[in-house]
Amino acid sequence: MNKPKHHILVCGSFRNGAVTGVCNKQAAQLFQYLTEEAEDRSLDAMVTNTGCMNLCVHGPVVVVYPEGRWFKGVTEEVADQILDFLEGEGEVAAEHVLAA
């Protein structure tokens, strides 16, 4: 397996085998959207669902490595901004940046 240029982590709200946070309500749809969009854009990225990141008040949360960027309140529109950023074509709106 080749190491992807970007790894996109989508909070899935699973903690100790149970769904606990707000991210889960949108995680499956967001995961699928990011996966399909990254593929459509030919972006060298792997998208992964994670366990709970304990940031429920900011959910849904997405983290991008190796950039080390954390995003909050991610919708499909924000996901597009994240992918644009990874393509070097813009920034994510400041109100959705949790940590940079």
Chimera marker file (.cmm) of the C-alpha trace (Angstrom):
<marker_set name="trace">
<marker id="1" x="0.000" y="0.000" z="0.000" r="1" g="1" b="0" radius="0.5"/>
<marker id="2" x="1.282" y="3.448" z="-0.864" r="1" g="1" b="0" radius="0.5"/>
<marker id="3" x="1.078" y="6.108" z="1.808" r="1" g="1" b="0" radius="0.5"/>
<marker id="4" x="-1.514" y="8.737" z="0.806" r="1" g="1" b="0" radius="0.5"/>
<marker id="5" x="-0.520" y="12.404" z="0.726" r="1" g="1" b="0" radius="0.5"/>
<marker id="6" x="-3.468" y="13.332" z="2.989" r="1" g="1" b="0" radius="0.5"/>
<marker id="7" x="-5.370" y="11.449" z="5.678" r="1" g="1" b="0" radius="0.5"/>
<marker id="8" x="-8.842" y="12.786" z="6.456" r="1" g="1" b="0" radius="0.5"/>
<marker id="9" x="-10.300" y="11.614" z="9.773" r="1" g="1" b="0" radius="0.5"/>
<marker id="10" x="-14.055" y="11.909" z="10.345" r="1" g="1" b="0" radius="0.5"/>
<marker id="11" x="-15.275" y="11.661" z="13.947" r="1" g="1" b="0" radius="0.5"/>
<marker id="12" x="-17.720" y="8.776" z="14.220" r="1" g="1" b="0" radius="0.5"/>
<marker id="13" x="-18.775" y="9.380" z="17.859" r="1" g="1" b="0" radius="0.5"/>
<marker id="14" x="-18.049" y="5.817" z="18.988" r="1" g="1" b="0" radius="0.5"/>
<marker id="15" x="-16.765" y="5.533" z="22.552" r="1" g="1" b="0" radius="0.5"/>
<marker id="16" x="-16.439" y="2.187" z="24.347" r="1" g="1" b="0" radius="0.5"/>
<marker id="17" x="-18.549" y="0.504" z="21.676" r="1" g="1" b="0" radius="0.5"/>
<marker id="18" x="-21.442" y="2.959" z="21.960" r="1" g="1" b="0" radius="0.5"/>
<marker id="19" x="-22.482" y="5.947" z="19.899" r="1" g="1" b="0" radius="0.5"/>
<marker id="20" x="-22.116" y="8.937" z="22.187" r="1" g="1" b="0" radius="0.5"/>
<marker id="21" x="-21.796" y="12.253" z="20.349" r="1" g="1" b="0" radius="0.5"/>
<marker id="22" x="-23.441" y="14.447" z="17.762" r="1" g="1" b="0" radius="0.5"/>
<marker id="23" x="-20.964" y="13.611" z="15.010" r="1" g="1" b="0" radius="0.5"/>
<marker id="24" x="-22.448" y="10.165" z="14.418" r="1" g="1" b="0" radius="0.5"/>
<marker id="25" x="-25.706" y="11.590" z="13.078" r="1" g="1" b="0" radius="0.5"/>
<marker id="26" x="-23.786" y="12.986" z="10.105" r="1" g="1" b="0" radius="0.5"/>
<marker id="27" x="-20.572" y="10.925" z="10.081" r="1" g="1" b="0" radius="0.5"/>
<marker id="28" x="-21.670" y="8.231" z="7.618" r="1" g="1" b="0" radius="0.5"/>
<marker id="29" x="-22.947" y="10.740" z="5.069" r="1" g="1" b="0" radius="0.5"/>
<marker id="30" x="-19.910" y="12.995" z="5.557" r="1" g="1" b="0" radius="0.5"/>
<marker id="31" x="-17.526" y="10.032" z="5.249" r="1" g="1" b="0" radius="0.5"/>
<marker id="32" x="-19.146" y="8.943" z="1.999" r="1" g="1" b="0" radius="0.5"/>
<marker id="33" x="-19.212" y="12.481" z="0.609" r="1" g="1" b="0" radius="0.5"/>
<marker id="34" x="-15.530" y="13.121" z="1.400" r="1" g="1" b="0" radius="0.5"/>
<marker id="35" x="-14.511" y="9.732" z="-0.002" r="1" g="1" b="0" radius="0.5"/>
<marker id="36" x="-16.400" y="10.240" z="-3.278" r="1" g="1" b="0" radius="0.5"/>
<marker id="37" x="-15.335" y="13.875" z="-3.697" r="1" g="1" b="0" radius="0.5"/>
<marker id="38" x="-11.665" y="13.099" z="-3.010" r="1" g="1" b="0" radius="0.5"/>
<marker id="39" x="-11.836" y="10.330" z="-5.609" r="1" g="1" b="0" radius="0.5"/>
<marker id="40" x="-13.658" y="12.536" z="-8.147" r="1" g="1" b="0" radius="0.5"/>
<marker id="41" x="-10.957" y="15.186" z="-7.694" r="1" g="1" b="0" radius="0.5"/>
<marker id="42" x="-8.184" y="12.567" z="-8.001" r="1" g="1" b="0" radius="0.5"/>
<marker id="43" x="-6.908" y="13.752" z="-4.633" r="1" g="1" b="0" radius="0.5"/>
<marker id="44" x="-4.309" y="11.465" z="-3.058" r="1" g="1" b="0" radius="0.5"/>
<marker id="45" x="-6.223" y="11.066" z="0.205" r="1" g="1" b="0" radius="0.5"/>
<marker id="46" x="-7.509" y="8.367" z="2.509" r="1" g="1" b="0" radius="0.5"/>
<marker id="47" x="-10.733" y="9.033" z="4.435" r="1" g="1" b="0" radius="0.5"/>
<marker id="48" x="-11.247" y="7.196" z="7.726" r="1" g="1" b="0" radius="0.5"/>
<marker id="49" x="-14.025" y="7.097" z="10.338" r="1" g="1" b="0" radius="0.5"/>
<marker id="50" x="-12.707" y="7.336" z="13.887" r="1" g="1" b="0" radius="0.5"/>
<marker id="51" x="-13.941" y="6.814" z="17.385" r="1" g="1" b="0" radius="0.5"/>
<marker id="52" x="-15.162" y="9.770" z="19.402" r="1" g="1" b="0" radius="0.5"/>
<marker id="53" x="-12.694" y="12.678" z="19.486" r="1" g="1" b="0" radius="0.5"/>
<marker id="54" x="-14.351" y="14.102" z="22.637" r="1" g="1" b="0" radius="0.5"/>
<marker id="55" x="-15.172" y="17.390" z="20.913" r="1" g="1" b="0" radius="0.5"/>
<marker id="56" x="-18.921" y="16.832" z="20.676" r="1" g="1" b="0" radius="0.5"/>
<marker id="57" x="-19.769" y="20.492" z="21.199" r="1" g="1" b="0" radius="0.5"/>
<marker id="58" x="-17.918" y="21.236" z="17.925" r="1" g="1" b="0" radius="0.5"/>
<marker id="59" x="-19.238" y="18.311" z="15.848" r="1" g="1" b="0" radius="0.5"/>
<marker id="60" x="-19.075" y="17.045" z="13.314" r="1" g="1" b="0" radius="0.5"/>
<marker id="61" x="-15.285" y="17.202" z="13.549" r="1" g="1" b="0" radius="0.5"/>
<marker id="62" x="-12.815" y="16.421" z="10.741" r="1" g="1" b="0" radius="0.5"/>
<marker id="63" x="-9.022" y="16.283" z="11.115" r="1" g="1" b="0" radius="0.5"/>
<marker id="64" x="-6.575" y="16.392" z="8.207" r="1" g="1" b="0" radius="0.5"/>
<marker id="65" x="-3.008" y="15.078" z="8.356" r="1" g="1" b="0" radius="0.5"/>
<marker id="66" x="-0.168" y="15.689" z="7.769" r="1" g="1" b="0" radius="0.5"/>
<marker id="67" x="-1.394" y="19.304" z="7.781" r="1" g="1" b="0" radius="0.5"/>
<marker id="68" x="-2.588" y="18.951" z="11.380" r="1" g="1" b="0" radius="0.5"/>
<marker id="69" x="-5.753" y="20.956" z="10.707" r="1" g="1" b="0" radius="0.5"/>
<marker id="70" x="-8.888" y="20.386" z="12.798" r="1" g="1" b="0" radius="0.5"/>
<marker id="71" x="-12.294" y="21.514" z="11.522" r="1" g="1" b="0" radius="0.5"/>
<marker id="72" x="-15.612" y="21.875" z="13.344" r="1" g="1" b="0" radius="0.5"/>
<marker id="73" x="-19.236" y="22.016" z="12.264" r="1" g="1" b="0" radius="0.5"/>
<marker id="74" x="-18.363" y="20.250" z="9.032" r="1" g="1" b="0" radius="0.5"/>
<marker id="75" x="-21.122" y="20.093" z="6.413" r="1" g="1" b="0" radius="0.5"/>
<marker id="76" x="-20.801" y="19.114" z="2.749" r="1" g="1" b="0" radius="0.5"/>
<marker id="77" x="-20.105" y="22.777" z="1.949" r="1" g="1" b="0" radius="0.5"/>
<marker id="78" x="-17.282" y="22.876" z="4.507" r="1" g="1" b="0" radius="0.5"/>
<marker id="79" x="-16.030" y="19.500" z="3.239" r="1" g="1" b="0" radius="0.5"/>
<marker id="80" x="-15.697" y="21.086" z="-0.214" r="1" g="1" b="0" radius="0.5"/>
<marker id="81" x="-13.671" y="23.921" z="1.335" r="1" g="1" b="0" radius="0.5"/>
<marker id="82" x="-11.417" y="21.364" z="3.042" r="1" g="1" b="0" radius="0.5"/>
<marker id="83" x="-10.839" y="19.521" z="-0.240" r="1" g="1" b="0" radius="0.5"/>
<marker id="84" x="-10.206" y="22.828" z="-2.039" r="1" g="1" b="0" radius="0.5"/>
<marker id="85" x="-7.629" y="23.646" z="0.664" r="1" g="1" b="0" radius="0.5"/>
<marker id="86" x="-5.923" y="20.274" z="0.146" r="1" g="1" b="0" radius="0.5"/>
<marker id="87" x="-5.772" y="20.998" z="-3.577" r="1" g="1" b="0" radius="0.5"/>
<marker id="88" x="-4.125" y="24.347" z="-2.796" r="1" g="1" b="0" radius="0.5"/>
<marker id="89" x="-7.127" y="26.310" z="-4.027" r="1" g="1" b="0" radius="0.5"/>
<marker id="90" x="-8.374" y="28.172" z="-0.988" r="1" g="1" b="0" radius="0.5"/>
<marker id="91" x="-8.886" y="28.240" z="2.734" r="1" g="1" b="0" radius="0.5"/>
<marker id="92" x="-11.605" y="26.953" z="5.026" r="1" g="1" b="0" radius="0.5"/>
<marker id="93" x="-13.865" y="29.623" z="6.519" r="1" g="1" b="0" radius="0.5"/>
<marker id="94" x="-12.408" y="30.725" z="9.864" r="1" g="1" b="0" radius="0.5"/>
<marker id="95" x="-15.541" y="29.818" z="11.817" r="1" g="1" b="0" radius="0.5"/>
<marker id="96" x="-14.935" y="26.148" z="10.937" r="1" g="1" b="0" radius="0.5"/>
<marker id="97" x="-11.246" y="26.016" z="11.878" r="1" g="1" b="0" radius="0.5"/>
<marker id="98" x="-10.808" y="24.406" z="15.293" r="1" g="1" b="0" radius="0.5"/>
<marker id="99" x="-7.000" y="24.219" z="15.217" r="1" g="1" b="0" radius="0.5"/>
<marker id="100" x="-4.421" y="24.950" z="12.557" r="1" g="1" b="0" radius="0.5"/>
<link id1="1" id2="2" r="1" g="1" b="0" radius="0.2"/>
<link id1="2" id2="3" r="1" g="1" b="0" radius="0.2"/>
<link id1="3" id2="4" r="1" g="1" b="0" radius="0.2"/>
<link id1="4" id2="5" r="1" g="1" b="0" radius="0.2"/>
<link id1="5" id2="6" r="1" g="1" b="0" radius="0.2"/>
<link id1="6" id2="7" r="1" g="1" b="0" radius="0.2"/>
<link id1="7" id2="8" r="1" g="1" b="0" radius="0.2"/>
<link id1="8" id2="9" r="1" g="1" b="0" radius="0.2"/>
<link id1="9" id2="10" r="1" g="1" b="0" radius="0.2"/>
<link id1="10" id2="11" r="1" g="1" b="0" radius="0.2"/>
<link id1="11" id2="12" r="1" g="1" b="0" radius="0.2"/>
<link id1="12" id2="13" r="1" g="1" b="0" radius="0.2"/>
<link id1="13" id2="14" r="1" g="1" b="0" radius="0.2"/>
<link id1="14" id2="15" r="1" g="1" b="0" radius="0.2"/>
<link id1="15" id2="16" r="1" g="1" b="0" radius="0.2"/>
<link id1="16" id2="17" r="1" g="1" b="0" radius="0.2"/>
<link id1="17" id2="18" r="1" g="1" b="0" radius="0.2"/>
<link id1="18" id2="19" r="1" g="1" b="0" radius="0.2"/>
<link id1="19" id2="20" r="1" g="1" b="0" radius="0.2"/>
<link id1="20" id2="21" r="1" g="1" b="0" radius="0.2"/>
<link id1="21" id2="22" r="1" g="1" b="0" radius="0.2"/>
<link id1="22" id2="23" r="1" g="1" b="0" radius="0.2"/>
<link id1="23" id2="24" r="1" g="1" b="0" radius="0.2"/>
<link id1="24" id2="25" r="1" g="1" b="0" radius="0.2"/>
<link id1="25" id2="26" r="1" g="1" b="0" radius="0.2"/>
<link id1="26" id2="27" r="1" g="1" b="0" radius="0.2"/>
<link id1="27" id2="28" r="1" g="1" b="0" radius="0.2"/>
<link id1="28" id2="29" r="1" g="1" b="0" radius="0.2"/>
<link id1="29" id2="30" r="1" g="1" b="0" radius="0.2"/>
<link id1="30" id2="31" r="1" g="1" b="0" radius="0.2"/>
<link id1="31" id2="32" r="1" g="1" b="0" radius="0.2"/>
<link id1="32" id2="33" r="1" g="1" b="0" radius="0.2"/>
<link id1="33" id2="34" r="1" g="1" b="0" radius="0.2"/>
<link id1="34" id2="35" r="1" g="1" b="0" radius="0.2"/>
<link id1="35" id2="36" r="1" g="1" b="0" radius="0.2"/>
<link id1="36" id2="37" r="1" g="1" b="0" radius="0.2"/>
<link id1="37" id2="38" r="1" g="1" b="0" radius="0.2"/>
<link id1="38" id2="39" r="1" g="1" b="0" radius="0.2"/>
<link id1="39" id2="40" r="1" g="1" b="0" radius="0.2"/>
<link id1="40" id2="41" r="1" g="1" b="0" radius="0.2"/>
<link id1="41" id2="42" r="1" g="1" b="0" radius="0.2"/>
<link id1="42" id2="43" r="1" g="1" b="0" radius="0.2"/>
<link id1="43" id2="44" r="1" g="1" b="0" radius="0.2"/>
<link id1="44" id2="45" r="1" g="1" b="0" radius="0.2"/>
<link id1="45" id2="46" r="1" g="1" b="0" radius="0.2"/>
<link id1="46" id2="47" r="1" g="1" b="0" radius="0.2"/>
<link id1="47" id2="48" r="1" g="1" b="0" radius="0.2"/>
<link id1="48" id2="49" r="1" g="1" b="0" radius="0.2"/>
<link id1="49" id2="50" r="1" g="1" b="0" radius="0.2"/>
<link id1="50" id2="51" r="1" g="1" b="0" radius="0.2"/>
<link id1="51" id2="52" r="1" g="1" b="0" radius="0.2"/>
<link id1="52" id2="53" r="1" g="1" b="0" radius="0.2"/>
<link id1="53" id2="54" r="1" g="1" b="0" radius="0.2"/>
<link id1="54" id2="55" r="1" g="1" b="0" radius="0.2"/>
<link id1="55" id2="56" r="1" g="1" b="0" radius="0.2"/>
<link id1="56" id2="57" r="1" g="1" b="0" radius="0.2"/>
<link id1="57" id2="58" r="1" g="1" b="0" radius="0.2"/>
<link id1="58" id2="59" r="1" g="1" b="0" radius="0.2"/>
<link id1="59" id2="60" r="1" g="1" b="0" radius="0.2"/>
<link id1="60" id2="61" r="1" g="1" b="0" radius="0.2"/>
<link id1="61" id2="62" r="1" g="1" b="0" radius="0.2"/>
<link id1="62" id2="63" r="1" g="1" b="0" radius="0.2"/>
<link id1="63" id2="64" r="1" g="1" b="0" radius="0.2"/>
<link id1="64" id2="65" r="1" g="1" b="0" radius="0.2"/>
<link id1="65" id2="66" r="1" g="1" b="0" radius="0.2"/>
<link id1="66" id2="67" r="1" g="1" b="0" radius="0.2"/>
<link id1="67" id2="68" r="1" g="1" b="0" radius="0.2"/>
<link id1="68" id2="69" r="1" g="1" b="0" radius="0.2"/>
<link id1="69" id2="70" r="1" g="1" b="0" radius="0.2"/>
<link id1="70" id2="71" r="1" g="1" b="0" radius="0.2"/>
<link id1="71" id2="72" r="1" g="1" b="0" radius="0.2"/>
<link id1="72" id2="73" r="1" g="1" b="0" radius="0.2"/>
<link id1="73" id2="74" r="1" g="1" b="0" radius="0.2"/>
<link id1="74" id2="75" r="1" g="1" b="0" radius="0.2"/>
<link id1="75" id2="76" r="1" g="1" b="0" radius="0.2"/>
<link id1="76" id2="77" r="1" g="1" b="0" radius="0.2"/>
<link id1="77" id2="78" r="1" g="1" b="0" radius="0.2"/>
<link id1="78" id2="79" r="1" g="1" b="0" radius="0.2"/>
<link id1="79" id2="80" r="1" g="1" b="0" radius="0.2"/>
<link id1="80" id2="81" r="1" g="1" b="0" radius="0.2"/>
<link id1="81" id2="82" r="1" g="1" b="0" radius="0.2"/>
<link id1="82" id2="83" r="1" g="1" b="0" radius="0.2"/>
<link id1="83" id2="84" r="1" g="1" b="0" radius="0.2"/>
<link id1="84" id2="85" r="1" g="1" b="0" radius="0.2"/>
<link id1="85" id2="86" r="1" g="1" b="0" radius="0.2"/>
<link id1="86" id2="87" r="1" g="1" b="0" radius="0.2"/>
<link id1="87" id2="88" r="1" g="1" b="0" radius="0.2"/>
<link id1="88" id2="89" r="1" g="1" b="0" radius="0.2"/>
<link id1="89" id2="90" r="1" g="1" b="0" radius="0.2"/>
<link id1="90" id2="91" r="1" g="1" b="0" radius="0.2"/>
<link id1="91" id2="92" r="1" g="1" b="0" radius="0.2"/>
<link id1="92" id2="93" r="1" g="1" b="0" radius="0.2"/>
<link id1="93" id2="94" r="1" g="1" b="0" radius="0.2"/>
<link id1="94" id2="95" r="1" g="1" b="0" radius="0.2"/>
<link id1="95" id2="96" r="1" g="1" b="0" radius="0.2"/>
<link id1="96" id2="97" r="1" g="1" b="0" radius="0.2"/>
<link id1="97" id2="98" r="1" g="1" b="0" radius="0.2"/>
<link id1="98" id2="99" r="1" g="1" b="0" radius="0.2"/>
<link id1="99" id2="100" r="1" g="1" b="0" radius="0.2"/>
</marker_set>
